[in-house]
Amino acid sequence: MEESLNIYWKIGNRQGVHSELNNLGTIALATGDFAAAERYFVEALISARNLKDKRHISHSFDGFAYLAAQNGELGRAVRLSGAAEILRCSIGYEIEPSDRRLRDEYIARLKAALGESDFTTLFVLGQNLNLEDAVALCFSEESTGK
C-alpha cells in the first residue's frame, strides 16, 4: 500500500492518494499504531476534503472516531460516527465488510461504555453536524470523556 501511495502521488491520482492513506490508517489501527493511524487519517481527510470526496471523508471520520474512543473521548467518538453514517447515507454509500467490522467494534465499545440512551443522543448530534463542523471535530480534543 505504501508503494501504491507513492505511485499515486507521482502520477497525481489524488483519489488514489486518500484511498491508500485511509487504508494505511486502518491497518495502523488494527496493529495498535495509533500515532501512525492519526497521521494517515489527517492526510487522508485533508486530501479527500480538497476533492470533496464524501466517501473517503466518511472513512476518515470513522478513523478519527476510533482514535477518539481509544483516547477516552467517548462523546467525540460517537458524534464522529454519527457524522460518518449520515454522510454515507447522503451519497448512498454502504461501507465494505472489512470497514464494517472495524466500525462495529468501536461502536459496540462506545455503547457499552455510555449506554444506549446516551449513545443515541450523541449519535444524533453527530448526524446533525454540517460537514465543516464534523471536520473541525476531527481535529479537536475534548477535556472530558463524555
C-alpha positions as CSV (number, residue, x, y, z in Angstrom):
1,M,0.0,0.0,0.0
2,E,2.9,2.4,0.7
3,E,4.2,1.6,-2.7
4,S,0.8,2.3,-4.3
5,L,0.6,5.5,-2.3
6,N,3.9,6.7,-3.7
7,I,2.8,5.8,-7.2
8,Y,-0.4,7.7,-6.8
9,W,1.5,10.7,-5.6
10,K,3.9,10.6,-8.6
11,I,1.1,10.3,-11.2
12,G,-1.1,12.8,-9.5
13,N,-4.0,10.5,-8.7
14,R,-5.4,12.3,-5.7
15,Q,-8.3,9.9,-5.2
16,G,-5.9,7.0,-5.0
17,V,-3.8,9.0,-2.5
18,H,-6.5,9.5,0.0
19,S,-7.8,6.0,-0.5
20,E,-4.4,4.5,0.3
21,L,-4.0,6.9,3.2
22,N,-7.3,5.7,4.7
23,N,-6.3,2.1,4.1
24,L,-2.9,2.6,5.8
25,G,-4.7,4.3,8.7
26,T,-7.0,1.4,9.1
27,I,-4.1,-1.0,9.1
28,A,-2.3,1.1,11.7
29,L,-5.4,1.0,13.9
30,A,-5.6,-2.8,13.6
31,T,-2.0,-3.1,14.6
32,G,-2.3,-0.7,17.5
33,D,0.0,2.0,16.0
34,F,-2.4,4.9,16.9
35,A,0.1,7.7,16.2
36,A,0.6,6.4,12.6
37,A,-3.1,6.0,12.2
38,E,-3.7,9.6,13.2
39,R,-1.1,10.8,10.8
40,Y,-2.6,8.8,7.9
41,F,-6.2,9.9,8.7
42,V,-5.2,13.6,8.9
43,E,-3.6,13.4,5.5
44,A,-6.5,11.4,4.1
45,L,-9.1,13.8,5.4
46,I,-7.3,16.8,4.1
47,S,-6.9,15.2,0.7
48,A,-10.5,13.9,0.5
49,R,-11.9,17.2,1.7
50,N,-10.0,19.1,-1.0
51,L,-11.6,16.9,-3.7
52,K,-15.0,16.9,-1.9
53,D,-14.8,13.1,-1.9
54,K,-17.6,12.3,0.7
55,R,-17.0,8.6,0.6
56,H,-13.4,8.9,1.8
57,I,-14.2,11.7,4.1
58,S,-16.7,9.4,5.9
59,H,-14.0,6.7,6.2
60,S,-11.6,9.3,7.8
61,F,-14.4,10.3,10.2
62,D,-14.6,6.6,11.3
63,G,-10.9,6.6,11.7
64,F,-10.9,9.7,13.9
65,A,-13.9,8.2,15.8
66,Y,-12.0,5.0,16.6
67,L,-9.0,7.1,17.8
68,A,-11.2,9.3,19.9
69,A,-12.8,6.2,21.5
70,Q,-9.3,4.8,22.1
71,N,-8.3,8.1,23.9
72,G,-11.4,8.0,26.1
73,E,-13.1,10.9,24.2
74,L,-16.4,8.9,24.0
75,G,-18.7,11.8,23.2
76,R,-16.5,13.0,20.4
77,A,-16.2,9.4,19.0
78,V,-19.9,8.9,18.9
79,R,-20.6,12.3,17.3
80,L,-18.0,11.5,14.6
81,S,-19.5,8.1,14.0
82,G,-22.9,9.8,13.5
83,A,-21.4,12.3,11.1
84,A,-19.7,9.4,9.1
85,E,-23.0,7.5,8.9
86,I,-25.1,10.4,7.8
87,L,-22.5,11.4,5.2
88,R,-22.6,7.9,3.7
89,C,-26.4,7.9,3.7
90,S,-26.4,11.2,1.9
91,I,-24.5,9.7,-1.0
92,G,-26.0,6.2,-0.9
93,Y,-22.7,4.5,0.1
94,E,-22.5,1.3,2.0
95,I,-19.2,0.6,3.7
96,E,-17.2,-2.5,2.8
97,P,-17.4,-5.6,5.2
98,S,-13.8,-5.1,6.4
99,D,-14.6,-1.5,7.3
100,R,-17.9,-2.5,8.9
101,R,-16.1,-4.9,11.3
102,L,-13.9,-2.1,12.5
103,R,-16.8,0.3,12.8
104,D,-19.0,-2.3,14.6
105,E,-16.1,-3.0,17.1
106,Y,-15.7,0.6,18.2
107,I,-19.4,1.3,18.2
108,A,-20.0,-1.7,20.5
109,R,-17.4,-0.4,22.9
110,L,-19.0,3.0,22.9
111,K,-22.5,1.7,23.5
112,A,-21.2,-0.5,26.4
113,A,-19.4,2.5,27.9
114,L,-22.1,5.1,27.5
115,G,-25.4,3.1,27.5
116,E,-27.8,3.0,24.6
117,S,-29.6,6.2,25.5
118,D,-26.5,8.5,25.8
119,F,-25.0,6.8,22.7
120,T,-28.1,7.6,20.7
121,T,-28.3,11.2,21.9
122,L,-24.7,11.8,20.9
123,F,-25.0,9.9,17.6
124,V,-27.9,12.1,16.5
125,L,-25.9,15.2,17.5
126,G,-23.2,13.9,15.1
127,Q,-25.7,13.3,12.4
128,N,-26.8,16.9,12.7
129,L,-23.3,18.4,12.2
130,N,-22.6,20.1,8.9
131,L,-19.5,18.8,7.1
132,E,-17.2,21.6,8.2
133,D,-18.2,21.2,11.9
134,A,-17.6,17.5,11.6
135,V,-14.2,18.1,10.0
136,A,-13.4,20.5,12.9
137,L,-14.4,17.9,15.4
138,C,-11.8,15.5,13.9
139,F,-9.1,18.0,14.8
140,S,-10.3,18.9,18.3
141,E,-9.9,17.3,21.6
142,E,-12.3,17.0,24.4
143,S,-11.5,17.7,28.0
144,T,-14.0,15.1,29.3
145,G,-14.7,11.5,28.2
146,K,-18.4,12.2,27.6
